[in-house]
Amino acid sequence: MNHLFFVTTEKEAEETFRRITLLAKSDQWVVVSNSPIANRLLENYRIPFYDSGVFFPRGKILRRHQIRLARYTKIWAKEAGINKSLRYGSYQLDEIVSYSLNLHLSEIEHSLLTAKNIIDRFKPNTIHVSARWTELPYRLYQSEMLNLENPALYSLCRLQRIPVQKFIDTKLSLRYWWDTFLVATRPIFGFGRDCFKRLNLIERKLPRLAPLVIFAHYYHLTSLIPFLQSCQKNKINFSLVGKTSPEQKADAKKHQILFLPLEQLLEQTAKSPVVFLTHIMKFWWLWTRSESRLRKVFSSFHPLYWLLVREKLKHLFLVEFPRIISHLDLGYALFSQPGVKVMLTMASADVLSRSYTGAAAANGKTVIELQHGFLVFDEEYPFRFHHIHAVWGPALRKLMKKAPFPPSKLKVTGFPLFDKYQKPFAQLKMRQKGRLLIGIKPSDRVILILAVFPIAADRLLARTSPYQFLTLINKALRQTKKHWTIIFRPHPSVDAQWVRNFPFSPLVKLIYDSRQFPQDQIIAASDIVVGNFTTALINAIAMRKPILLYPFSDPAAVKLMSHPIVTTKAVSPFHSQAQLVSLLTSVFSDQKYRSAMRRGQQQFLKKYCGFSRTSAADNLITLLKQYY
C-alpha cells in the first residue's frame, strides 16, 4: 500500500479528496476515518473508506490491558518517587485523580492498539494524518469527543520511521495553544481576583449546614429531586451541595429546594490568596523537578505513553492539584461543623466526590453512597471512603461480591427516581400524549434509541464505533422495507449532533431529541427501545416497552451476556443486522415473545431494582434516620 489517509475532520476529508486526485494512477491508496461527520463527506465524494471501528482491538487481551492500566494509575507516583510530595494532610492527591487519569490512559491504550492494527493491516509507505487533539486533555471527565487515534497513529509512524505527510489545520492548532495558555494561567487570574475581593472586604462566612448533607453533581441532582421532596414532606432538614448546570439549579429552585454551589462556598471560605499562590508555585516546581522522572516511568509502560499523557499530567500539576487542595480545605471546613452527621452522595469515583467524601470520613461523619447507575461490572464498586452503600435491589449483593467491603455495608433501599413507576401508568393515554407532543402519527412504527456511546475506559473494550452501530440500525430497518420513525436521545454526557446528518434510509424519519422532551413522554410514544447498558433502560422496562440491547463491548473481554438484565430475559440482545431484523419482527408479530419478555422484566425490576410496594424514598429516609 502506497498511501494511507487517516481522516478526522471535514476539512481533512476535503484535503484527502484533493490529494487523491493528484496521485499517479499506479499509486495505491486507502482511507480510514474516525469521524462520523467526515464519513458523510467522504460518501458524498464517493471515496471508499474504512471506519476506524473496523480496527478496534478485540478479544480477551483487552481485559488484560484494562487490569494493567488500573495498576499503572496506582503506581505512577510511587515509581517516580513523588508520592510523598503528593500527600496533603491525610489525603493522597494521586489517588484522588486516579479515576480521571485512568480514563485518559484507557483512551491512550485504545488508540495505540487501533493505530497498530491499521499499520499492520495496510503496511503503508506514506501516511497522511494530523497530530492534533480532538479534545483538550484538560477536562476532568473526557467526553466522547476525546479521540487519540490520529496522534497515536502519527507517533507510531514516527517511531517506525514511516514517512508522514501532515494535514495542516492552523486554526485548530492556534485554538489548542490559546486554550492551553488560558488553562495554565487561570490559577494566577484566580489569585488576582481573590486579592481584589479581599481588598473590597467582601464577607467570607461559611453557612451553617444541616445534619444531613446531600452531595449532588449535574444530572444526579435531577435524579434526587423525588427524594429531596420526600425529605421536605417528612420535615428532614438537609443541605444540598454540589456542582451543576444553571438548568438543574433552576429545577431545584422550582421545587423550592435550596442549592449551595461549590464555587460560591469556595469564594466564601477560601484561605488567604497567598496560601493558594504558594500551592500553585509548589506544584509548578514539583512538575519541573519531576518531569524527567515521570517521562521515564510512563515510557517504561509504553514507548509512546509519555507523548500522549504529558499534557494531561501537566494539567494535573499546574491546575488540578492546587484546585483539589482548595476543595479539600473546603470539605474539611464543611464537615468539621459539629452539627453535621451524615453525607449522602450518588457518586464517589470522580475527583470532587473523592475530595468531599474523604473530608467527611476524615471528620468522623457517616458517608452513605446511593447507587446511581447501572451496575455492569463487579469492579464498579464504591470508593473506599464510604460507610454504607444503598443499592436498588436485594439480588445486587451477589453482583457486587468482589467489592472490598463486608456485606453488612450493603443496604437495599431501591431508587427514589423509580418510585413514580410503582403505580401502573395509563399507558395508552401516555402514548397518545407523547406522540402528540413530538408530532408522531398514531400508526407510525417508532424506535427510541437511548444512546450511551462508549468513552475512555469503556471504549477500550468496545468492538464497534457509534457510526458502525447506526449503520447496523439503518441497514436492518431498510431490510424490513417498512416506514420507521427513530427518536434519538443521547446521554447527558454525550453530544452527538452528527447523528442529525446521518444518511438514514428514505424509509426512516429521524427526530433528534436533545432533551427537549420529557423522557417519560418519548418512552411512552415509542414501540421499541434500543440502547446499551444505561439506567434509562430501566425506565423503559418499567413502562412495559420491548427492549433491544446492543452491547458495544467485546463479549470475549466482558461477559455481558451473563448480566442479570440479559439472563432474566428482560431485554433481547443483538449483535448483527440479521438478529435485529428478526427481533423487530418478533416484537410486532409474536405475542409469546412479548409475554416472555414482560415476565423477565417483572423479575428483573423486583430482584435488581427494588420494585415493591414500599417507597424507595421512604426506605432511604428510614436508613438515614439510623445515623443522625
Disulfide bonds with the S-S distance in Angstrom:
none
